Amino acid sequence: MKNVFISIIVSIAIAASGYFIGQTMYNAKVAINTAEVKGLAERKVKADLVNWRLNFKVASNNKEDLSKLYSDAEKIQEDIITLLLQSGLKKEEINIGVISYSPIEFRDRDQKLVDQQHQLSNDIEIQTKKVDLISSVRSSMNKLIAKGIDINNFEPEYRFTSLNDIKPDMLKEATQNARVAANEFAQNAGIKVGSIRSAIQGNFVIRDVGEDYSDTKKIDKYVRVVTSITFYLTD
């Protein structure tokens, strides 16, 4: 009888231990059930800085004209600066380079010198936050070009430099959008979304509106970030 009683106790103990092991395995399985979703946040922004470069040159085939060329170059430079200031730019926004001399030789197939050119040129660079002003200022350069002045009017580069100001709100929005996506998945599956297990922040990408790659051609731009978030799922 004693042996029978001991056998019953052992059987109960084994059954109980089996139950607790089963519960532990079940709870562990629930705990690692997760859903990974992506959250997108996008903002339309406006460039807040523009870099623009002008280049002008004067040239002659006679080296004896160098003195006059320097005088002409200085006069052209003065005219450009005056026009820039009259258009609304400030002196501190204009960086004037140094007039440089470049001799150019033209040779035939036998490397015999057939002609030469003596050229003076200079760069003028503008950096300003007046992004809306540059378009009209660029157009004003046509007045000097119409006078026969050789000016290269390069495309301006529009930049958005205030990304850090909008990062926190965009990351918050991306996280909220990720949770919305997770809730939709969980609702269809008859479960609930719990806390965040892990999160990976994607890179912030700036693109010109209507462009796939460029980020400096236009004043209007889009900023976007995609986050990958893993949520715990519960019953």
C-alpha positions in Angstrom: 0.0 0.0 0.0 2.9 2.3 0.9 4.5 1.6 -2.5 1.2 2.4 -4.3 0.9 5.8 -2.4 4.5 6.7 -3.3 3.8 5.9 -6.9 0.7 8.2 -6.9 2.7 11.1 -5.4 5.5 10.6 -8.0 2.9 10.6 -10.8 1.3 13.8 -9.5 4.7 15.5 -9.3 5.6 14.5 -12.8 2.3 15.7 -14.2 2.6 19.0 -12.3 6.1 19.5 -13.5 5.0 18.8 -17.0 2.2 21.4 -16.7 4.7 24.1 -15.5 7.2 23.3 -18.2 4.4 23.6 -20.8 3.3 27.0 -19.4 6.9 28.2 -19.5 7.3 27.2 -23.1 4.0 28.8 -24.0 4.8 32.1 -22.3 8.2 32.1 -23.9 6.7 31.6 -27.3 4.3 34.5 -26.8 7.1 36.7 -25.6 9.2 36.3 -28.7 6.2 36.7 -31.1 7.0 40.0 -32.8 6.1 42.0 -35.9 8.6 44.1 -37.8 7.1 47.1 -39.6 8.3 50.3 -41.3 7.2 53.8 -40.5 7.6 56.7 -43.0 7.7 60.4 -42.3 8.0 63.0 -45.0 8.2 66.8 -45.0 8.2 69.3 -47.8 10.8 72.0 -47.0 12.4 75.0 -48.6 16.1 75.5 -49.1 17.6 78.0 -46.7 21.0 78.5 -48.3 22.2 79.0 -51.8 25.7 78.9 -53.3 26.2 80.5 -56.7 29.3 81.1 -58.8 30.1 83.5 -61.6 33.2 83.5 -63.8 34.3 86.1 -66.3 37.2 86.3 -68.6 38.9 88.6 -71.1 41.4 87.6 -73.7 43.7 88.8 -76.5 46.0 87.2 -79.0 48.7 89.7 -78.3 50.8 89.5 -75.1 51.3 93.2 -75.4 47.7 93.7 -74.5 48.1 92.3 -71.0 48.2 95.6 -69.3 44.9 96.6 -70.9 43.4 93.2 -70.2 44.1 93.7 -66.5 42.4 97.1 -66.6 39.4 95.6 -68.4 39.2 92.7 -66.0 39.2 95.0 -63.0 36.4 97.1 -64.6 34.3 94.1 -65.3 34.8 92.8 -61.8 33.7 96.2 -60.4 30.6 96.2 -62.7 29.6 92.7 -61.5 30.0 93.6 -57.8 28.0 96.8 -58.3 25.2 94.9 -60.0 25.1 92.3 -57.3 24.9 94.9 -54.5 22.2 96.8 -56.4 20.2 93.6 -56.7 20.0 93.2 -52.9 23.1 91.2 -51.9 25.5 92.3 -49.2 29.3 92.6 -49.4 29.7 89.8 -46.8 27.7 87.5 -49.0 30.1 88.0 -52.0 33.5 86.3 -52.2 35.9 87.8 -54.8 38.7 85.6 -56.2 42.0 86.6 -57.6 42.4 87.5 -61.3 44.5 84.8 -62.9 46.5 84.7 -66.1 46.4 81.7 -68.5 48.4 81.6 -71.7 46.8 79.2 -74.3 48.8 77.9 -77.3 47.3 76.5 -80.5 49.5 74.1 -82.5 49.1 72.2 -85.8 49.6 68.5 -86.4 53.4 69.1 -86.4 53.2 70.9 -83.1 54.1 74.1 -84.8 52.7 77.2 -82.9 50.1 78.8 -85.1 48.3 81.0 -82.6 48.2 81.9 -79.0 45.8 83.6 -76.6 46.4 85.4 -73.4 43.5 85.1 -71.0 42.6 86.7 -67.6 39.7 85.3 -65.6 38.3 85.4 -62.1 35.6 83.7 -60.0 33.0 85.5 -57.9 31.2 83.3 -55.4 28.0 84.1 -53.6 26.6 82.4 -50.5 23.4 83.7 -49.1 20.2 82.7 -47.3 18.2 84.9 -49.7 17.3 81.9 -51.8 14.3 83.7 -53.5 16.6 86.5 -54.7 19.1 84.6 -56.7 16.9 83.9 -59.7 16.4 87.6 -60.4 20.0 88.4 -59.7 21.1 85.8 -62.2 18.8 87.3 -64.8 20.4 90.8 -64.2 23.7 89.4 -65.4 22.3 89.4 -68.9 22.7 93.2 -68.9 26.5 92.7 -68.8 26.5 89.8 -71.2 24.6 92.0 -73.7 27.5 94.4 -73.5 29.8 91.7 -74.8 31.3 90.6 -71.5 32.2 86.9 -71.3 30.4 85.7 -68.2 29.8 82.1 -67.1 26.6 82.2 -65.1 26.7 78.8 -63.3 23.6 77.0 -61.9 23.1 77.9 -58.2 23.1 75.1 -55.6 20.2 75.2 -53.2 20.7 73.5 -49.9 18.6 72.7 -46.8 20.7 73.0 -43.7 18.1 72.9 -40.9 17.6 69.1 -40.8 18.4 68.9 -37.1 15.5 71.2 -36.4 12.9 68.8 -37.8 14.5 65.4 -37.0 12.8 64.8 -33.6 9.3 65.4 -34.9 9.9 63.3 -38.0 11.2 60.4 -36.0 8.2 60.6 -33.7 5.9 60.6 -36.7 7.7 57.7 -38.3 7.4 55.7 -35.0 3.7 56.5 -34.8 3.1 55.4 -38.4 4.9 52.2 -37.7 2.7 51.4 -34.7 -0.4 52.1 -36.9 0.8 49.5 -39.4 1.5 47.1 -36.6 -1.9 47.6 -35.1 -3.5 46.8 -38.5 -1.6 43.6 -38.7 -2.4 42.6 -35.1 -6.1 43.4 -35.5 -6.3 41.1 -38.5 -4.5 38.3 -36.6 -6.7 38.8 -33.4 -3.8 39.8 -31.2 -2.4 43.0 -29.7 0.7 45.2 -30.1 2.9 45.5 -27.1 6.0 47.5 -26.4 8.9 48.1 -28.8 11.5 45.4 -28.9 14.0 47.1 -31.2 14.1 50.1 -33.6 16.4 50.9 -36.4 16.5 54.5 -37.7 17.0 54.9 -41.4 19.0 57.7 -43.0 17.3 61.0 -43.6 17.2 61.6 -47.4 16.8 65.1 -49.0 15.6 65.2 -52.6 14.5 68.1 -54.9 10.8 68.0 -55.6 10.2 66.0 -58.7 13.8 64.6 -58.8 15.0 61.1 -58.0 18.6 62.0 -57.2 19.3 65.7 -57.2 19.2 67.6 -53.9 20.7 71.0 -54.9 18.8 72.1 -58.1 15.6 73.4 -56.7 14.4 75.5 -53.8 11.6 73.1 -52.8 12.6 69.7 -51.5 11.3 66.7 -49.7 12.9 65.2 -46.6 12.0 61.6 -45.7 13.1 59.0 -43.2 12.0 55.3 -42.8 12.3 53.6 -39.5 12.2 49.8 -39.0 10.5 48.9 -35.6 9.9 45.5 -34.1 7.0 45.3 -31.7 6.1 42.6 -29.3 2.7 40.9 -29.9 0.5 39.7 -27.1 -2.8 37.9 -26.7 
